[in-house]
Structure formats: structure tokens, C-alpha cells
Amino acid sequence: MTVYGVLALQGDWAAHTEMLRGLGADVCAVRTASELSAVSALVVPGGESSAMLRLMEPENLLHKISDRIRAGMAVLATCAGVILLAEGVDPPQTSMGALGIDVVRNAYGRQVYSTIAEIQVSDELGAPPILPGVFIRAPRIARLGGDVEVLGRWRGDPVLIRQGCILGATFHPELTNDRRVHQHFLRMGEKAHV
């Protein structure tokens, strides 16, 4: 059975945990390297990316997660999680370089400009073709690598993407009642088995 971890250092990791458990997944919090080694798939949630980097340091989690991703572990990265996985970050910041995109941090504006938007999604996510997306200080994807698939767009920008075993959302799917992003991640996790 696949065990799904949620990186529980900062951000709304509890909402991801609740969403995944509601879908019947076996879920545990990940704060240490030993907890990371016990999971088959991982959610890297939103929050504040520079704070998350500092909190990862004692357990060297940035490099350990990166190694697991390169070995094929399925990952759902949301908002700041996408920043942490991106190849390029503006303004510059340390990242894993595991996801073939460049991002601009806080590109849609400060927290006061947070919004709920209608995301146009591919048929792969099922009906309806619109998914609600909560954008809070969200990054904007400025460059897509050649093997990055776009699964959802808002205002023409890619906001839901997939590259191999990584599913990335620049918004917060855990803050709505639509469970399709997490369902898609569970399917990816079942196939990965690392």
C-alpha cells in the first residue's frame, strides 16, 4: 500500500492531510529524514518558501527530497512547493531544480490580492472543465521545459503542470472542495511505488 507523506514544516499541510485522508489514503506528516524514508509519495505544500528552506536544513530535507524525486517518488507541489522544486527562481533563491520550469515569486501580487479563480483544466482531470483555484501570493510560471505538460491555465498562464512523477499547482487545491488534483496525485503515487 502506498503511504503518502505531507511535508509538515510550515504552511497549510493539515488541509492536504485532511483532503488525502478523505480520499482514503494512508497519510503521515513528514518532518524528519526518517519520516521521509517511510513514505512512497510526498506533498510539498504552500507556505513561505524561504522559511521552509530554513526549516529543512537541520535534516537536510531539501537534498533528500530531491534525491527521492530523481529516484521516481511522486510529488504534489503547491504554491511555495512549486518554487522549491523549480529549476529557476526569480528573485533568486535555492531550489531543488527537479521541475523543468522557471518561476517568478509572488508574481500575482501581495497577500491582499489573493483570489479564487476559475482554472481551465484538461480533460484528463475530468468534468467539469473548470477547477476552482485559490491564489495566495502565488508564483507565476515564466518558462516551461520541453517535457512539462500543462494540465490547467488561468488567464492563459500555466498553473497546473505535470512532469514525470511531479504534479505542480501554483495555487492551493487543498483550500477548495474540488478533490480532482489530489485524486490525480493519488493515481500518480500508486503508479510510482518508490
Salt bridges, closest charged atoms under 4 A:
GLU48 OE2 - ARG105 NH2 3.64
GLU87 OE1 - ARG143 NH2 2.72
ASP102 OD2 - ARG143 NE 2.95
GLU124 OE2 - ARG162 NH1 2.21
GLU124 OE2 - HIS184 NE2 3.42
GLU149 OE1 - ARG162 NH2 2.83
GLU174 OE1 - HIS16 NE2 3.27
GLU174 OE2 - HIS172 ND1 2.83
ASP178 OD2 - ARG180 NH2 2.80
GLU190 OE1 - HIS193 NE2 3.94
